[in-house]
Amino acid sequence: MNPLVLIPARLASTRLPGKPLLDIHGLPMIVHVLRRAQEADVGAVAVATDTPAIAEAVRDHGGTAVMTGEHHASGSDRIFEALQRLDADGRHDVLVNVQGDLPTISAAAICASLVPMAEPEVALSTLIAEIHEEADRTASQVVKFIGTALGGGRHRALYFTRATAPWGEGPLWHHIGLYAWRRTALSRFVALPPSPLEQREKLEQLRALEAGMRIDAMEVNGVPLGVDTPADLEKARRMLAPQTGMSA
């Protein structure tokens, strides 16, 4: 494999305006995500954005940024355009999509997302963590993964849902929205229209399943904090405080 890590980022957040550029211990949040991706050391890293200020912040801190259109409906569409701009010759066969609002994502988690891609039948891979909080079992904002365990912390996806599922005794799995795509699968995916279950559940990955693409997932320890609100931002600042050893 020759992976490329792409981080989609834009300013259009209504709950936390300008969040990619918000300060966390002297660095914009997007730069923290960039540093985590660089620490994973799985391949080249770039930020895909439609905002000049984000691109400037990334470049000011030694990173690579690529400008994309403002029309994209999802991060998958944005990274596909960025891929075409950065790698028109097709050197990179796997793309890792790391969300730009995950400043606490670990390098190990990014590396784990690539493990299933060693199997050619896997079109894309993702991450899951066991749900331990009772409130998360029923919360619609916590996306649940339903799949078949393959051993070694790896699972084959059967479905993703906002409902509490599957029924009965056993663990529930929290889906983490980080994806490793085979380039050919991403190209096919972005050309497909939104699927019925994707529109019903508001979960983009269901388009891939409905199109017959195989998705595998790797277990990781814990869910990285997605920063969507001022309270999330303060929590991220506490988690990334210098004394934790996680500051960039």
C-alpha positions in Angstrom: 0.0 0.0 0.0 1.0 3.6 -0.6 -1.5 5.5 1.7 -2.2 9.2 1.7 -3.9 10.8 4.7 -6.4 13.6 3.9 -8.0 15.8 6.5 -11.2 17.6 5.2 -11.9 20.9 7.0 -14.2 23.8 6.5 -15.5 26.7 8.6 -19.3 26.1 8.1 -20.0 24.9 11.7 -23.2 26.5 13.1 -22.7 25.2 16.7 -19.0 26.2 17.0 -18.2 28.9 14.3 -14.7 28.7 12.9 -13.8 25.6 14.8 -10.9 24.4 12.7 -9.0 27.6 13.6 -9.9 27.7 17.3 -7.0 27.8 19.6 -5.9 24.7 21.7 -2.7 25.6 23.6 -1.3 27.9 21.0 -2.2 25.9 17.9 -5.3 25.9 15.7 -7.4 22.7 16.2 -6.7 21.7 12.6 -3.0 21.7 13.3 -3.4 19.3 16.2 -5.2 16.9 13.9 -2.5 17.4 11.3 0.2 16.6 13.9 -1.6 13.4 15.0 -1.8 12.2 11.4 1.9 13.0 10.9 2.8 11.1 14.0 1.0 8.0 12.6 3.7 8.0 9.9 1.7 5.9 7.4 2.2 8.2 4.5 2.0 11.8 3.2 -0.6 14.1 5.0 -2.6 17.0 3.6 -5.5 19.1 4.6 -8.4 19.5 2.1 -10.3 22.8 2.6 -12.4 25.4 0.8 -11.2 28.1 3.2 -8.0 30.1 2.5 -7.6 30.9 6.3 -7.4 27.2 7.1 -5.0 26.5 4.3 -2.8 29.4 5.5 -2.8 28.1 9.1 -1.8 24.6 7.9 1.0 26.0 5.7 2.2 28.3 8.5 2.9 25.2 10.6 4.7 23.3 7.9 1.8 21.3 6.6 0.4 20.7 3.1 -3.0 22.1 2.2 -5.0 21.8 -1.0 -7.9 24.0 -1.9 -11.2 22.4 -3.0 -14.6 23.6 -4.1 -17.2 25.0 -1.7 -20.0 22.7 -3.1 -19.1 19.4 -1.5 -21.8 17.7 0.5 -19.4 15.5 2.5 -15.9 15.0 3.5 -15.6 12.0 1.1 -16.4 14.2 -1.8 -13.9 16.8 -0.6 -11.0 14.3 -0.2 -11.8 12.8 -3.6 -11.3 16.2 -5.3 -8.2 16.8 -3.2 -6.8 13.4 -4.2 -7.3 14.3 -7.9 -5.4 17.6 -7.4 -2.6 16.1 -5.3 -2.1 12.8 -7.1 -3.4 12.9 -10.6 -0.9 10.1 -11.6 -2.5 7.6 -9.2 0.5 6.9 -7.0 -1.6 6.5 -3.8 -3.9 3.5 -3.8 -5.3 4.0 -0.3 -6.7 7.2 1.2 -7.2 7.7 5.0 -10.0 10.2 5.8 -9.3 11.8 9.2 -12.0 14.3 10.3 -10.7 17.7 11.0 -12.5 18.0 14.3 -10.8 15.1 16.1 -7.8 16.8 17.8 -7.5 13.9 20.3 -7.3 11.1 17.7 -4.3 8.9 18.4 -1.7 8.0 15.9 -2.3 4.3 16.9 -5.9 4.6 15.8 -5.0 6.0 12.4 -2.6 3.1 12.0 -5.2 0.6 13.0 -7.6 1.7 10.3 -5.1 0.4 7.7 -4.9 -3.1 9.0 -7.9 -4.5 7.1 -6.7 -3.0 3.9 -4.1 -5.7 3.6 -7.0 -7.9 2.4 -7.9 -7.0 -1.3 -11.6 -7.7 -0.8 -12.0 -4.9 1.7 -13.2 -1.7 -0.1 -12.9 0.5 3.0 -12.2 0.2 6.7 -13.1 2.0 9.8 -12.8 2.0 13.6 -15.1 0.9 16.5 -14.9 1.0 20.3 -17.0 -0.8 22.8 -19.8 1.2 24.4 -19.6 1.3 28.2 -21.8 4.2 29.1 -25.5 3.3 29.4 -26.6 6.6 27.9 -24.6 6.0 24.8 -26.5 2.7 24.2 -29.7 4.6 23.3 -28.3 8.0 22.1 -29.2 8.6 18.5 -26.0 10.7 18.0 -23.9 7.6 18.9 -23.7 5.5 15.7 -23.7 1.8 16.4 -21.8 -0.7 14.4 -23.3 -4.2 13.7 -20.9 -6.8 12.4 -19.4 -10.2 12.5 -16.2 -10.7 14.6 -13.3 -12.1 12.6 -10.8 -12.3 15.4 -7.9 -10.2 16.4 -10.1 -7.2 17.0 -11.4 -7.1 13.5 -15.0 -7.2 12.3 -16.9 -7.3 9.1 -19.6 -4.7 8.8 -23.2 -5.8 8.3 -24.9 -2.5 9.2 -24.6 0.9 10.9 -27.5 2.5 12.8 -28.5 5.2 15.2 -30.8 2.8 17.0 -29.8 0.5 19.9 -28.7 -2.6 18.1 -28.2 -5.5 17.9 -30.8 -6.9 20.3 -29.9 -9.3 23.2 -26.9 -9.9 25.4 -23.4 -8.8 24.3 -21.4 -5.7 23.5 -22.6 -2.7 21.6 -20.0 -1.0 19.4 -19.6 2.7 18.8 -18.6 3.6 15.3 -15.8 6.1 14.9 -16.0 8.1 11.7 -12.5 7.6 10.4 -12.1 5.7 7.1 -9.4 4.2 5.0 -10.6 3.9 1.4 -9.2 1.9 -1.5 -8.8 4.5 -4.2 -11.0 2.6 -6.6 -13.8 2.2 -4.0 -13.8 6.0 -3.2 -14.0 6.8 -6.9 -17.0 4.5 -7.2 -18.6 5.8 -4.0 -18.6 9.5 -4.9 -20.2 8.7 -8.3 -23.2 6.9 -6.6 -26.3 8.8 -5.6 -27.3 8.8 -1.9 -28.9 5.5 -1.1 -32.3 5.0 0.6 -30.9 3.7 3.9 -28.2 6.5 3.9 -30.9 9.1 3.6 -33.1 7.5 6.2 -30.4 7.0 8.9 -28.3 10.0 7.8 -25.2 7.8 7.6 -23.1 8.1 4.5 -21.3 4.7 5.0 -24.6 2.9 4.3 -24.3 4.0 0.7 -21.2 1.8 0.4 -22.9 -1.2 2.1 -26.0 -0.9 -0.1 -23.7 -0.8 -3.2 -22.2 -4.1 -2.0 -18.8 -2.7 -0.8 -17.1 -4.7 2.0 -16.4 -2.6 5.1 -14.2 -4.0 7.9 -13.6 -2.4 11.2 -10.9 -2.6 13.8 -11.4 -2.2 17.6 -9.6 0.6 19.4 -9.5 1.6 23.0 -11.9 4.6 23.4 -13.6 7.1 21.2 -11.7 10.2 20.2 -13.4 13.5 21.1 -15.2 15.1 18.3 -15.3 18.9 18.9 -18.8 20.2 18.0 -19.6 22.6 20.9 -17.9 25.1 23.2 -18.0 22.4 25.9 -16.3 20.0 23.7 -13.6 22.5 22.9 -12.9 23.1 26.6 -12.7 19.3 27.2 -10.2 19.0 24.3 -8.1 21.7 25.8 -8.0 19.8 29.1 -7.2 16.5 27.4 -4.4 18.1 25.3 -2.9 20.2 28.2 0.9 20.1 28.1 1.1 18.0 31.3 -0.7 15.1 29.6 2.2 14.7 27.2 -0.2 15.0 24.3 0.5 18.6 23.3 1.9 19.2 19.8 
